[in-house]
Amino acid sequence: MAEAVFHPPRRKRRVFESYESPFPVDVGGKDFRICQAEIINSNVIVRNPEDIEQLYNKGYFGKGILSRSRPTYSISDPLLVTKWQGANLNMPIIASEKYQRHVQWAKSILQEQGFDDCSVTKILENYTKPLELPFLEEGGAEQTGNSCNRMGPNTELSRQSSTDTGNVVALSPETQNEGYKKACLEGDPAFDPVAVCGSKEQEQGDLKDVAGVSCQKHGFLMRCGCKAKESTEQRSCETIKSKECAPEYVLVQEEEGSLCPEDSSAHVQENLVKKEKLVCRRNPFRIFEYLQLSLEEAFFLVYALGCLSIFYGEEPLTILKLWEVFSEAKPNFKTTYMAYHYFRSKGWVPKVGLKYGTDLLLYRKGPPFYHASYSVIAELVDDNFEGSLRRPLSWKALSGLNRTTVNASKELMLCYLIRPSDMTEKEMSTPECMKRIKVQELIVTRWVSSRERSEQDEL
């Protein structure tokens, strides 16, 4: 058995962030924060935006359920945001087609709850009607010609474009000499009643036909049977914090077609002028993005760092209970967690290695900075390296797995967790058993005979 050669991690070419901290804990202990998570269908979910930011930015724990890794999902269309950037609006902008899909999803849910088509139509029309977008004067500041103007009772930020030229016509100059503040519907008690009393009271006021109580957790006006047991103050705080992830108000880009009065004959299609406007409406189907933690990540935050509290229902679970619950949900949890704990303690950032057919992927610092260096398979064995292996590999399977790993510029590592022969199942029922576990790492490399002969000849 040859000695392994260390290959330095490959740094990514484009890095768009700075490294903050390896763990979401303060070294001095002054700003120590305990985050909260909950178990839903054997998954550990973090809902609070501040907790999400804390856990991911410091240690890169978990992934966004709607994103590739970092929870950065936004309902806004990036092209529309760029197009209307002169409007200085702090609200998501979406296309009319996308908004109609949200309306259809909301309609389907209401129909599943037993509402007839007439009631559903009435509810959605009342809920999605255009709203007035408040613009407040700001002393001493003036908007440029690219800014948007207030247009009647329903605020519509408009711009016109001619189909024959494709040029964008300048906005109305009425607002050039007026100072306005950017829209602040969300989270401002002066304009958003939801920011004060939560969406529950607001929806009850708008939806008088709905006899049920809307659920704060599901973010929609559905009757799901949930009972809000929190205080009004706590619900208000959660509502304000969750606005960034699932905004209640959106700006919808809509189009209006009109004919030029100068030339109403012949080329009707060419003389058609499209008037694009932004209309403020309420989002009937809000999508929340949460942070999903793997079972190993969640237990490490609870057991090793003590910065996470996991709830099942309304009851926080103890460390022993989590060890038991996670072991039942995932039969090989004890093995994979021991490997996870070992590599985290060594300074690596382990992530799930499912896409490469392994248990873990090891990153230096985190996925934004370096490519994964190792693909790890963890096995629990006894002193004689014997035991019922979770995934016994034939030479053929091992060769294929190694070739897949090498093609991805990684190295395959076998991590053997050596359990003493006298360790009983009772000892294994608590995480304290890790104190007696030893670790043996083996790196699998492909032996190339021609390369070996050339090296021997050089010697």
C-alpha positions as CSV (number, residue, x, y, z in Angstrom):
1,M,0.0,0.0,0.0
2,A,1.6,3.2,-1.2
3,E,1.6,6.5,0.7
4,A,-1.0,8.9,-0.5
5,V,0.1,12.1,-2.3
6,F,-1.7,15.3,-1.3
7,H,-3.0,17.3,-4.1
8,P,-4.0,20.9,-3.3
9,P,-7.6,21.9,-3.8
10,R,-8.5,23.6,-7.0
11,R,-9.7,27.1,-6.5
12,K,-12.6,28.4,-8.5
13,R,-11.8,31.0,-11.1
14,R,-14.6,33.4,-10.2
15,V,-15.2,34.0,-6.6
16,F,-17.9,36.6,-5.8
17,E,-17.9,36.7,-2.0
18,S,-15.5,36.8,0.9
19,Y,-15.0,34.2,3.6
20,E,-16.7,35.0,6.9
21,S,-16.3,32.2,9.3
22,P,-16.0,28.4,9.5
23,F,-18.9,28.1,12.0
24,P,-22.0,30.1,12.8
25,V,-20.8,30.8,16.4
26,D,-19.0,33.8,17.8
27,V,-15.6,33.1,19.3
28,G,-16.0,35.7,22.1
29,G,-19.5,34.5,22.9
30,K,-20.9,38.0,23.0
31,D,-23.3,37.6,20.0
32,F,-24.0,33.9,20.4
33,R,-27.3,33.1,18.5
34,I,-29.3,29.9,18.7
35,C,-31.1,29.3,15.5
36,Q,-34.4,27.4,15.2
37,A,-35.3,24.6,12.8
38,E,-38.2,22.1,12.6
39,I,-38.6,18.5,11.3
40,I,-41.0,18.1,8.4
41,N,-41.3,14.7,6.8
42,S,-37.8,13.6,8.0
43,N,-36.3,16.8,6.7
44,V,-34.8,19.6,8.9
45,I,-36.0,23.0,7.7
46,V,-35.0,26.5,8.8
47,R,-37.6,29.2,8.1
48,N,-36.3,32.4,9.7
49,P,-34.4,34.5,7.1
50,E,-31.9,35.7,9.8
51,D,-31.2,32.1,10.8
52,I,-30.8,31.1,7.2
53,E,-28.3,33.8,6.5
54,Q,-26.4,33.0,9.7
55,L,-26.1,29.2,9.0
56,Y,-25.3,29.5,5.3
57,N,-22.9,32.4,5.3
58,K,-20.9,31.0,8.2
59,G,-20.0,27.5,7.4
60,Y,-22.2,26.9,4.4
61,F,-24.7,24.6,6.1
62,G,-27.6,23.4,4.1
63,K,-29.0,24.5,0.8
64,G,-32.0,26.5,-0.4
65,I,-35.0,24.4,-1.4
66,L,-35.5,26.5,-4.6
67,S,-31.9,27.3,-5.3
68,R,-28.9,25.3,-6.4
69,S,-27.0,25.9,-3.1
70,R,-27.2,29.4,-1.6
71,P,-30.9,30.3,-0.9
72,T,-31.2,33.3,-3.4
73,Y,-34.5,32.5,-5.1
74,S,-36.4,35.6,-6.1
75,I,-39.7,35.9,-7.9
76,S,-38.5,38.9,-9.8
77,D,-37.6,38.6,-13.5
78,P,-34.0,39.8,-13.9
79,L,-34.7,41.2,-17.4
80,L,-37.6,43.2,-16.2
81,V,-35.7,44.5,-13.2
82,T,-33.0,45.7,-15.5
83,K,-35.6,47.2,-17.9
84,W,-37.3,49.2,-15.1
85,Q,-34.2,50.0,-13.0
86,G,-34.8,53.7,-13.5
87,A,-38.0,53.4,-11.5
88,N,-36.1,52.9,-8.3
89,L,-38.7,50.4,-6.9
90,N,-37.9,48.1,-4.1
91,M,-40.5,45.5,-5.1
92,P,-40.3,42.4,-7.3
93,I,-41.3,42.8,-10.9
94,I,-42.8,39.9,-12.8
95,A,-44.4,39.4,-16.2
96,S,-48.2,39.2,-16.7
97,E,-48.0,35.5,-17.8
98,K,-46.1,34.5,-14.7
99,Y,-48.6,36.3,-12.5
100,Q,-51.5,34.5,-14.2
101,R,-49.9,31.2,-13.4
102,H,-49.9,32.2,-9.7
103,V,-53.5,33.0,-10.0
104,Q,-54.3,29.6,-11.6
105,W,-52.4,27.8,-8.8
106,A,-54.4,29.8,-6.2
107,K,-57.6,28.9,-8.1
108,S,-56.8,25.2,-8.0
109,I,-56.1,25.3,-4.3
110,L,-59.4,27.1,-3.5
111,Q,-61.3,24.6,-5.7
112,E,-59.7,21.7,-3.8
113,Q,-61.0,23.3,-0.6
114,G,-64.6,23.0,-1.8
115,F,-65.3,26.5,-3.1
116,D,-67.5,26.8,-6.2
117,D,-66.3,28.5,-9.3
118,C,-68.3,31.7,-8.7
119,S,-66.9,32.1,-5.2
120,V,-63.4,31.4,-6.4
121,T,-63.6,34.0,-9.1
122,K,-65.0,36.6,-6.7
123,I,-62.3,35.9,-4.1
124,L,-59.4,36.1,-6.6
125,E,-60.8,39.2,-8.3
126,N,-61.0,41.0,-4.9
127,Y,-57.6,39.7,-3.8
128,T,-55.7,40.5,-7.0
129,K,-57.3,43.9,-7.9
130,P,-54.8,46.7,-8.7
131,L,-53.6,48.6,-5.6
132,E,-52.4,52.1,-5.2
133,L,-48.6,52.4,-4.9
134,P,-47.7,55.2,-2.5
135,F,-45.0,57.7,-3.5
136,L,-43.9,60.0,-0.7
137,E,-42.1,63.3,-1.4
138,E,-38.6,63.5,-0.3
139,G,-37.2,66.9,0.3
140,G,-34.3,68.0,-1.8
141,A,-34.3,65.0,-4.1
142,E,-35.4,65.0,-7.7
143,Q,-36.0,62.2,-10.1
144,T,-34.6,62.1,-13.5
145,G,-36.4,61.6,-16.8
146,N,-36.1,57.9,-16.4
147,S,-38.2,57.9,-13.3
148,C,-41.8,56.8,-13.2
149,N,-44.9,58.9,-12.6
150,R,-48.0,58.4,-10.7
151,M,-51.0,57.7,-13.0
152,G,-54.4,58.0,-11.5
153,P,-56.1,55.9,-8.8
154,N,-54.3,52.7,-9.7
155,T,-50.6,53.3,-9.8
156,E,-49.3,52.3,-13.2
157,L,-45.7,53.0,-14.1
158,S,-45.8,53.2,-17.8
159,R,-43.5,53.3,-20.8
160,Q,-44.4,53.1,-24.5
161,S,-42.6,51.3,-27.3
162,S,-43.5,51.4,-31.0
163,T,-43.5,48.1,-32.7
164,D,-42.2,49.4,-36.0
165,T,-39.1,51.0,-34.5
166,G,-38.5,49.1,-31.3
167,N,-37.4,52.3,-29.6
168,V,-38.5,53.1,-26.1
169,V,-40.3,56.3,-25.7
170,A,-39.3,58.5,-22.8
171,L,-41.5,58.6,-19.7
172,S,-43.8,61.4,-19.0
173,P,-41.8,64.4,-17.7
174,E,-44.4,65.4,-15.1
175,T,-42.3,63.9,-12.4
176,Q,-39.0,65.5,-13.3
177,N,-39.5,68.4,-11.0
178,E,-41.1,66.4,-8.2
179,G,-39.3,64.5,-5.5
180,Y,-40.4,61.1,-4.6
181,K,-39.3,58.3,-2.4
182,K,-39.1,54.8,-3.6
183,A,-42.0,52.5,-3.0
184,C,-42.1,51.0,0.4
185,L,-45.3,48.9,0.6
186,E,-43.8,45.9,2.2
187,G,-42.9,46.1,5.8
188,D,-44.0,49.7,6.3
189,P,-46.9,50.0,8.8
190,A,-48.0,53.2,7.2
191,F,-49.0,51.5,4.0
192,D,-49.0,47.8,4.6
193,P,-51.4,46.6,7.3
194,V,-49.9,43.2,7.1
195,A,-46.7,44.5,8.5
196,V,-48.6,45.3,11.8
197,C,-51.2,42.7,12.3
198,G,-50.0,39.9,10.0
199,S,-51.6,38.6,6.8
200,K,-54.3,36.7,8.8
201,E,-56.3,39.8,9.6
202,Q,-55.7,41.4,6.2
203,E,-57.0,38.4,4.4
204,Q,-60.0,38.1,6.6
205,G,-60.9,41.7,5.7
206,D,-60.5,41.1,2.0
207,L,-62.0,37.7,1.8
208,K,-65.3,37.9,3.7
209,D,-66.6,35.0,1.7
210,V,-64.0,32.7,3.1
211,A,-65.2,31.3,6.4
212,G,-61.9,29.6,7.3
213,V,-58.8,31.1,8.8
214,S,-55.8,31.6,6.6
215,C,-52.6,29.9,7.6
216,Q,-49.6,32.0,8.3
217,K,-47.1,29.2,7.8
218,H,-48.4,28.2,4.3
219,G,-48.3,31.8,3.0
220,F,-51.7,31.6,1.2
221,L,-55.3,32.2,1.9
222,M,-56.0,28.5,2.2
223,R,-58.0,26.8,5.0
224,C,-55.5,24.2,6.1
225,G,-56.7,23.7,9.7
226,C,-53.6,25.2,11.3
227,K,-54.3,27.1,14.5
228,A,-52.2,30.1,15.2
229,K,-51.1,29.7,18.8
230,E,-48.4,32.3,18.7
231,S,-49.0,35.8,20.0
232,T,-49.9,38.6,17.7
233,E,-46.5,40.1,18.3
234,Q,-44.6,37.0,17.2
235,R,-46.7,36.6,14.1
236,S,-46.1,40.2,13.1
237,C,-42.3,39.7,13.5
238,E,-42.4,36.5,11.4
239,T,-44.4,38.2,8.7
240,I,-42.0,41.1,8.4
241,K,-39.0,38.8,8.3
242,S,-40.6,36.5,5.7
243,K,-41.4,39.3,3.2
244,E,-38.1,39.2,1.6
245,C,-38.5,35.5,0.7
246,A,-42.1,35.6,-0.4
247,P,-43.3,39.1,-1.0
248,E,-47.1,39.8,-0.8
249,Y,-47.0,42.7,-3.2
250,V,-45.6,42.5,-6.7
251,L,-45.4,44.8,-9.7
252,V,-46.9,43.1,-12.8
253,Q,-45.8,44.3,-16.2
254,E,-48.9,44.6,-18.4
255,E,-49.4,45.7,-22.0
256,E,-52.0,47.9,-23.6
257,G,-52.4,48.2,-27.4
258,S,-53.6,51.4,-29.1
259,L,-53.6,52.8,-32.7
260,C,-51.8,55.9,-33.7
261,P,-54.6,58.5,-34.4
262,E,-52.5,60.0,-37.3
263,D,-52.6,57.0,-39.5
264,S,-55.5,54.6,-38.8
265,S,-55.7,53.0,-42.2
266,A,-53.7,50.3,-44.0
267,H,-50.7,49.3,-41.9
268,V,-52.6,48.7,-38.7
269,Q,-50.0,46.2,-37.3
270,E,-47.1,48.6,-37.8
271,N,-48.9,51.5,-36.3
272,L,-49.8,49.6,-33.2
273,V,-48.2,51.1,-30.1
274,K,-47.6,48.9,-27.1
275,K,-47.9,50.7,-23.8
276,E,-46.2,48.8,-21.0
277,K,-47.0,49.6,-17.5
278,L,-46.3,48.3,-14.0
279,V,-49.4,47.6,-11.9
280,C,-49.2,46.8,-8.2
281,R,-51.1,43.7,-7.2
282,R,-51.1,41.2,-4.4
283,N,-49.5,37.9,-5.0
284,P,-52.2,35.2,-4.5
285,F,-49.7,32.3,-4.4
286,R,-46.6,33.1,-2.4
287,I,-43.6,30.7,-2.6
288,F,-41.3,30.6,0.4
289,E,-37.7,29.4,0.2
290,Y,-36.3,27.7,3.2
291,L,-32.9,26.3,4.2
292,Q,-32.9,22.5,4.1
293,L,-30.2,20.9,6.4
294,S,-29.0,17.3,6.0
295,L,-29.4,15.2,9.0
296,E,-25.7,15.2,9.6
297,E,-25.5,19.0,9.3
298,A,-28.4,19.5,11.7
299,F,-27.0,17.2,14.3
300,F,-23.6,18.7,14.1
301,L,-25.1,22.2,14.7
302,V,-27.0,20.8,17.8
303,Y,-24.4,18.5,19.3
304,A,-21.0,19.9,18.4
305,L,-21.7,23.7,18.2
306,G,-24.9,24.0,20.3
307,C,-26.2,26.8,18.0
308,L,-29.4,25.1,16.7
309,S,-32.6,24.0,18.4
310,I,-34.7,21.6,16.4
311,F,-38.5,21.4,17.1
312,Y,-40.9,18.6,16.3
313,G,-44.3,20.3,16.5
314,E,-43.9,22.7,19.4
315,E,-41.5,20.6,21.4
316,P,-37.7,21.0,21.2
317,L,-35.9,17.7,20.8
318,T,-33.0,16.7,23.0
319,I,-29.7,15.4,21.6
320,L,-30.4,11.8,22.6
321,K,-33.9,12.0,21.0
322,L,-32.4,13.5,17.8
323,W,-29.8,10.7,17.7
324,E,-32.7,8.2,17.9
325,V,-35.0,9.9,15.5
326,F,-32.3,10.5,12.8
327,S,-31.1,6.9,13.1
328,E,-34.6,5.7,12.5
329,A,-35.1,8.0,9.5
330,K,-31.8,7.1,8.0
331,P,-30.4,3.6,8.9
332,N,-26.8,4.6,8.1
333,F,-27.0,7.9,9.9
334,K,-24.5,7.0,12.7
335,T,-21.9,6.0,10.1
336,T,-22.3,9.1,7.9
337,Y,-22.5,11.4,10.9
338,M,-19.2,10.1,12.4
339,A,-17.5,10.7,9.1
340,Y,-19.1,14.1,8.8
341,H,-18.1,15.1,12.3
342,Y,-14.5,13.9,11.7
343,F,-14.0,15.9,8.5
344,R,-15.8,19.0,9.8
345,S,-13.4,19.0,12.8
346,K,-10.5,18.8,10.4
347,G,-11.6,22.0,8.7
348,W,-13.3,20.6,5.6
349,V,-16.8,21.5,4.6
350,P,-18.6,18.2,3.9
351,K,-21.6,18.2,1.6
352,V,-23.9,15.5,0.3
353,G,-22.1,13.4,-2.4
354,L,-25.2,11.8,-3.9
355,K,-24.5,13.1,-7.5
356,Y,-21.2,11.3,-7.5
357,G,-22.5,8.1,-5.9
358,T,-20.7,8.7,-2.6
359,D,-21.7,9.7,0.9
360,L,-19.8,13.0,1.2
361,L,-17.9,15.6,-0.9
362,L,-15.2,17.5,0.9
363,Y,-14.6,21.2,0.1
364,R,-11.9,23.5,1.4
365,K,-13.5,26.7,3.0
366,G,-16.8,26.1,1.1
367,P,-18.3,25.5,-2.4
368,P,-18.1,29.1,-3.5
369,F,-14.3,29.1,-3.2
370,Y,-13.0,25.7,-4.2
371,H,-14.0,22.6,-6.1
372,A,-14.6,19.5,-4.1
373,S,-11.3,17.6,-3.5
374,Y,-12.6,14.2,-2.3
375,S,-15.5,11.9,-2.7
376,V,-15.9,9.9,0.5
377,I,-17.5,6.6,1.2
378,A,-17.9,5.9,4.9
379,E,-18.0,2.4,6.4
380,L,-18.3,1.2,10.0
381,V,-16.0,-1.8,10.7
382,D,-14.5,-3.6,13.7
383,D,-10.9,-3.9,14.8
384,N,-10.2,-6.5,12.1
385,F,-11.8,-4.4,9.4
386,E,-14.7,-6.8,9.3
387,G,-18.4,-6.1,9.5
388,S,-21.6,-5.9,7.4
389,L,-20.6,-3.2,4.9
390,R,-23.4,-0.9,3.9
391,R,-22.3,-1.0,0.2
392,P,-19.9,-3.9,-0.6
393,L,-18.1,-2.9,-3.7
394,S,-16.9,-5.3,-6.3
395,W,-13.7,-4.6,-8.3
396,K,-15.8,-3.7,-11.3
397,A,-18.0,-1.3,-9.3
398,L,-15.0,0.3,-7.5
399,S,-13.2,0.8,-10.8
400,G,-16.3,2.5,-12.3
401,L,-16.8,4.7,-9.3
402,N,-13.1,5.7,-9.3
403,R,-13.2,6.6,-13.0
404,T,-16.3,8.8,-12.4
405,T,-14.6,10.5,-9.6
406,V,-11.3,11.1,-11.5
407,N,-13.2,12.5,-14.5
408,A,-14.7,15.1,-12.1
409,S,-11.1,16.0,-11.0
410,K,-11.6,14.5,-7.5
411,E,-10.1,11.7,-5.5
412,L,-12.0,8.7,-4.1
413,M,-11.6,8.2,-0.4
414,L,-12.7,5.3,1.7
415,C,-13.2,6.3,5.3
416,Y,-13.3,3.4,7.7
417,L,-14.7,4.1,11.1
418,I,-13.2,1.5,13.4
419,R,-15.4,0.4,16.2
420,P,-13.9,-1.5,19.2
421,S,-14.9,-5.1,19.4
422,D,-16.2,-4.7,23.0
423,M,-18.5,-1.8,22.2
424,T,-22.1,-2.7,22.8
425,E,-25.3,-1.5,21.1
426,K,-26.2,0.4,24.2
427,E,-23.1,2.5,23.8
428,M,-23.9,3.1,20.2
429,S,-27.3,4.5,21.2
430,T,-25.7,7.7,22.3
431,P,-23.4,10.1,20.4
432,E,-20.8,9.6,23.2
433,C,-19.7,6.4,21.4
434,M,-17.7,8.6,19.0
435,K,-15.0,9.0,21.7
436,R,-14.0,5.4,21.1
437,I,-14.2,5.4,17.3
438,K,-10.9,5.4,15.3
439,V,-10.7,6.6,11.7
440,Q,-8.7,5.2,8.9
441,E,-8.6,7.0,5.5
442,L,-7.7,5.3,2.3
443,I,-7.4,7.1,-1.1
444,V,-8.1,4.9,-4.1
445,T,-6.0,5.7,-7.2
446,R,-5.9,3.9,-10.5
447,W,-2.8,2.0,-11.2
448,V,-1.5,2.5,-14.7
449,S,1.0,-0.1,-15.7
450,S,2.7,1.9,-18.4
451,R,3.2,4.9,-16.1
452,E,4.6,2.6,-13.4
453,R,7.1,1.1,-15.8
454,S,8.3,4.5,-17.0
455,E,8.9,5.6,-13.4
456,Q,10.8,2.4,-12.6
457,D,13.0,3.0,-15.7
458,E,13.8,6.5,-14.5
459,L,14.9,5.2,-11.2
